[in-house]
Structure formats: C-alpha cells, structure tokens
Amino acid sequence: MIDIAGIIIICVGVAFDLFGCIGLIRLPDVYNRLQAATKCVTLGTCGIMFGIFVLSGFNSLGIKSLICIPFILLTSPTAAHALARGAYIFGVRLWDKSRMDEYKANK
C-alpha cells in the first residue's frame, strides 16, 4: 500500500514538472515563464522527493530526499525572484499585453 502511495505522489510531482515545462514553452515573456517554472517545478520536485522518501523510508536515500525538500523550497523561489529582478533592471521588457508594472513606480 505504501508503494502505491509513493508512486502516486511521484506521478503527481512529475505531472507538476510537466506543467512547468509546458508553461516555459507557452507563456509569452520571461517573467511569466519564471513564475510557471518556479511554482510548478518547486512543487513537482518536492513531490518527487517526498515520494522517494515514502518509497524508501528512513534510510540514507529517504533522509537525503527529506533534506532536499526545504532546500528546494527556499532556494528556487529566491533564485527566480533574483532572476526576475535582474531581468527587469537589465531592461527586459514585459509582454505587450501586460496590464501593470508595479516595479516602474519604485524605479
């Protein structure tokens, strides 16, 4: 029963990673792509890591996968924010149909 739960959690994580990859291809500008990549891939990768933990248990592989989860949860959004802020400061334009630019007032 635990094997089935672990495989289901891994499949859900892979699905989120797939949606993040589709978002990278389909979305119009770098800022939307970063959002898709960060949200979907962070949740998907954490799901895969948790599924590995469920499958392997409290051995070295399971503990390593549990250690990776908070690392990914902390570093992925921070890196995406730094990339988006750097792209904005460097002058990468928003998509033409974007409705608001909240950073423009702070510049």
N, C-alpha and C positions, 0 to 999 in steps of 0.2 A: 504494500500500500504506500509506503514511503517512497519507493522507487517511482511509482506513478505520479505522486505529488511533485517530486523533484523534476521529473521530465516535463510535467505541465508547466511548472514555474520557469524552466529553461525555455520552453517553447514560447511562453508569453514574453520573456525577455528578448528572444530572437525576433519576435513579431515587432516589438517596440524598436529594436535596432533597424529592422527593415523599414518601418515607417519613417525613422530618422533619415535613412539613406534616400528614400523617395522624396522627403522634404528637401534634402540637399539638391536634388535634381530639379524639382518642380518649382520651388519658390524663387521669386524674382531678384532679390538683392542679397547682399552679404549679411545684412542684419537679420532678415527673416530666416536665412539659411542657418545662421548661428543659433537662433532660437530653436529651430527644429532639431538641429544636431544636439544641442545641449540637453533639452528636455527629454527627447526620446532616447537618445543614446545613453544618457545617465541612468534613466530608469531601466532601460533594457539591459545594460551591462550589470547593474546591481541585481536585477532579476536573475540573470545568468549566474552570477556569483553566488547568490543565495540558493539557487537550485543545485549548484555544485556542492554547497555545504549540506543541503538536505540529503543529497545522494551519498556523499562520502562520510558525513558525521564528524565527530570530534577527533579527526586525525590531522596530520600535517597539512594535507590539501584543504580540508574543511576550514581549519583555523586561518590559513592563508587567504582563502576566499572571503572569510569574515573580516579580515584585516583590510582587504582591498575595498570593501563597500564604503566605509566612511571616507577613505582616501579619495575615491571617485566622487562621492557626494560633495566633498569640499573643494576639490581641485577643478573639476570640469566646469561648473558654473563660474568660478573665479577666472579661469582661463578664457572662457567665452566672453565674459564682461571686459576683460583686458583687451581681447582682440577687437571687440566691437568699438570700444572707446578709442583704441589706436587707429582703427579704420576711419572713424569719424574725424579725429584730429588730423589725420593724414589727408582727408578730403574726399573719401569715397562717398559718392552721392547716394541718397536714398532713392528708392523706387519712385518713378514719376507719379504714381497714384497714391503715395503715402499721404496721409491726411495731416499729420502733425509732426513737428520736430521739436521735442522738449529740450534737447541739448542746445538748440540755437539761442535760446534766451540766456543760457549760462555761459556762453562763449565770450 
